[in-house]
Amino acid sequence: MSDVEALACTLDEAARDVRAIPKLTDTAELDVATAYAVQRRVIERRLARHERPAGVKMGFTSKAKMVQMGVHDVIWGLLTDAMLVESHVEVDRLIHPRIEPEIAYLIGRPVRSPADVDAAVAGVAVGFEVLDSRYLDFSFTLPDVIADNASAAGYGVGAWHEPRDVSNVGMLMEIDGRVVQTGSSAAILGDPMRSLRAAARLSEQAGIVLEPGQVVLAGAATAAVPLPKGVHVRVTASGLGSVEVTT
Amino acid sequence: MRDTSIADAADRLLEAYATGVPCAPVRDLIGTDDAYRVQRRLTDHWLAEGRRPVGRKIGLTSAAVQRQLGVDSPDFGTLWADMAVPDGAEIPAGAVLQGRAEAEVALVLERDLPHERNTAADLLRATAFALPAIEVAGSRIRDWDITLADTVADNASAGMYVLGNRPVPLSQVDLRLCGMVLERRGEQLSTGAGAACLGHPLNAALWLADTLAQAGDPLRAGDTVLTGALGPMVPILPGDVLEARVEGLGDVRVAFAKEDS
């Protein structure tokens, strides 16, 4: 238990100090279950600083990423209200930030298990996620990245739309007006809705209830790109409008 | 000397077509500037055989492929009526050498585009409708070991193609934002969006219209234009059944025979 506490403290302080650290598995034994315990502890430290739970983010939702990491299932990270980006990200407060285009779901009713999902979706939106691994060179093993809250750093969402089929909507990410990534929401497990069901499964396993008003970031439609200082980023999804952020 | 080289390059490619055995690259015989003259020789050969030209394909439309080949422009090849198979039909084994599949937007024209410099308005007025398409590209060059000269000479690596059956007017679809997914038995092979094709599939078609008119062989009413890949190409295997879905255009599929008959 003290191990979990110490590892969580290391990660939390790395984020607060804006300082990359060697990955935990360089020096510690870490399995997936323990890694999730570290993740929970990192978030509890943030909640103790008066942040509030805001939802979850799903990771490794693309086939390419699963192959790259040698895994067969998704992972998740926990979001807090302090991670919500309105229109500006202070990249100086991040180690080596990246940004990726996302599909986001708004939870309208409590989700305790996958059976709750279909009736629970209150809205869908285009979004973005700002990633920032606390590890040197963005390099990690599966337990490392789980412990590090799936590299979560920030997120933003566009206007909420009525729930609809978003299994194959085109997505563009532009930086300063230039298209840097193109893709389809189909890259998210074939349909972002599958990712939402996986989130419900993980929440059941973790005993975490997804509450009304919380957000599920279903996953990225393309690979992430570095997020430099002084730029304007816009993510657009067919039929869902766009969401913008400056740095 | 130069004409001989062009004839030699064309003969090498025709030999690969005839034997079904991929050949060495032709870049040792020709410069990049001569590549369309080689392609023209192939075209003349096929016209003499009685094949019916039905349009053009545009290649090298993605930023990634252009970087890979070190070029900053697309290329084009000729589509022939016998390259097209109906939606869901099977392509015989060996019909396309070293086949690779990609999902595209196809345009079908209802007016000629004779001007050397076309505007979006010209193209929109000339286009009857769009269709989803799968292009099964092929290369007569061994192991796809191609430079720009090789692929241009080789009819822009054209193979066969399949068009969807539900025409969609351009007013009904956002070709920049449309999502694309290409699957094999439900397994995702490739995803993308319209903007992956030169920023917009119509940008690619405009380049083609201008380029062909400047070469004195403009796009004509009735032509089909395969505008270019919306996502990465994927290798195909015997027995595959591939399905592409393009948001707003619908779906289209193609099968590949199991083995040589």
Chai-1 contact restraints between the chains, C-beta under 6 A:
chainA,res_idxA,chainB,res_idxB,connection_type,confidence,min_distance_angstrom,max_distance_angstrom,comment,restraint_id
A,K63,B,Q188,contact,1.0,0.0,6.0,A-B,restraint_1
A,N168,B,G179,contact,1.0,0.0,6.0,A-B,restraint_2
A,N168,B,V181,contact,1.0,0.0,6.0,A-B,restraint_3
A,N168,B,R245,contact,1.0,0.0,6.0,A-B,restraint_4
A,N168,B,E247,contact,1.0,0.0,6.0,A-B,restraint_5
A,V169,B,G179,contact,1.0,0.0,6.0,A-B,restraint_6
A,G170,B,L177,contact,1.0,0.0,6.0,A-B,restraint_7
A,G170,B,C178,contact,1.0,0.0,6.0,A-B,restraint_8
A,G170,B,G179,contact,1.0,0.0,6.0,A-B,restraint_9
A,G170,B,A193,contact,1.0,0.0,6.0,A-B,restraint_10
A,G170,B,G194,contact,1.0,0.0,6.0,A-B,restraint_11
A,G170,B,E247,contact,1.0,0.0,6.0,A-B,restraint_12
A,L172,B,A195,contact,1.0,0.0,6.0,A-B,restraint_13
A,V179,B,A195,contact,1.0,0.0,6.0,A-B,restraint_14
A,T182,B,G192,contact,1.0,0.0,6.0,A-B,restraint_15
A,T182,B,A193,contact,1.0,0.0,6.0,A-B,restraint_16
A,T182,B,A195,contact,1.0,0.0,6.0,A-B,restraint_17
A,T182,B,A196,contact,1.0,0.0,6.0,A-B,restraint_18
A,G183,B,T191,contact,1.0,0.0,6.0,A-B,restraint_19
A,G183,B,A193,contact,1.0,0.0,6.0,A-B,restraint_20
A,S184,B,G179,contact,1.0,0.0,6.0,A-B,restraint_21
A,S184,B,M180,contact,1.0,0.0,6.0,A-B,restraint_22
A,S184,B,V181,contact,1.0,0.0,6.0,A-B,restraint_23
A,S184,B,T191,contact,1.0,0.0,6.0,A-B,restraint_24
A,S184,B,A193,contact,1.0,0.0,6.0,A-B,restraint_25
A,A186,B,V181,contact,1.0,0.0,6.0,A-B,restraint_26
A,A186,B,T191,contact,1.0,0.0,6.0,A-B,restraint_27
A,A187,B,T191,contact,1.0,0.0,6.0,A-B,restraint_28
A,G190,B,Q188,contact,1.0,0.0,6.0,A-B,restraint_29
A,S238,B,L177,contact,1.0,0.0,6.0,A-B,restraint_30
A,S238,B,E247,contact,1.0,0.0,6.0,A-B,restraint_31
